[in-house]
């Protein structure tokens, strides 16, 4: 495997002089955090990491107690994407050695949903590469969603790209509970990571999802060379869109993609980002997604003091830690796994 030089940014040492417990109290009282305080959280010195996380935990606990929601992801169509997202191993400009395949069968999707149930997940995520689904692919996924909802106790989230008119309604009518379409980064930085679609295209799809009555899921990727201000802007954009579930990825530099040499994260920064997102989106589900194991390392349990959700098992084209390790981590924290919903 290609060796990638790891950049180790220096943490600021100047105290913020902010009482983070007071910030948590104001957030819990209904006062939105301002951008300056959010940026200060992201740039806080390491000496303030524990007070910062403790404050984020107070906000998290008020909304979700000590529970953790598990998500299970299945890549039902891999690679072969016409978009030029510079971070993605599935894009048309990627030379990454990944498995590529067209849309899998309905039976394979149903088997994936059963694995999700067996993994104690409350939500099964059906993810397909590409700019957006063809009518044939959409109908195929909708049929699978319909059968999953009829036979299994699990929520279903689809992630199929940019939707055309009427497609969100088709998924809603099939029983899809949620649709994921990440903003990925700030509006200002988006042109640096992709040129084949715009930030506005992504926002438009999120709005279409909401208009169709589907729960919106949208998050982003941290560590692609964006500024701290970009990370904060993304957090506020997701708040303004009233996103209900926010997956946060920490960029995995995969050999063969244009951003393969980018690695400017450390575990403490990742924890500060999670805390900042919790302050900005106090009652929203925040999920530690791709890069959890790689970038948080031995500190990954601490991430659940700010976040309240993780993916169990693997990601799109990279491996995660075992489900058993995730269960043990949650148990060791004294937290509990949210049970799947009852089928009505």
ABEGO torsion letter per residue (X at the ends): XBBBBBBBBBBBABBAGBBAAAAAAAAAAGBBBBAAAAAAAAABBAAAAAAAAAAAAAAAAAAAEABBBBBBBBBABBEGBABABAABAABAABABBBBBBBBBBAAAAAAAAAAAAAAGBABBBBBBBEABBBAAAAAAAAAAAAAAAAABBBBBBBBAEBBBBGAAAAAAAAGBABBBBBAGBBAAAAAAABAABBAAAAAAAAAAAAAAGBBBBBBBBBGAGBBAAAAAAAAAAAAAAGBABBBBBBBBBBBGBAAAABBABBAAAAAAAAAAAAAABAABBBBBBBGAAAAAEAAAAAAAAABABBBBEBBAABBBBBAAAAAAAAAAAGBBBBBBBBBX
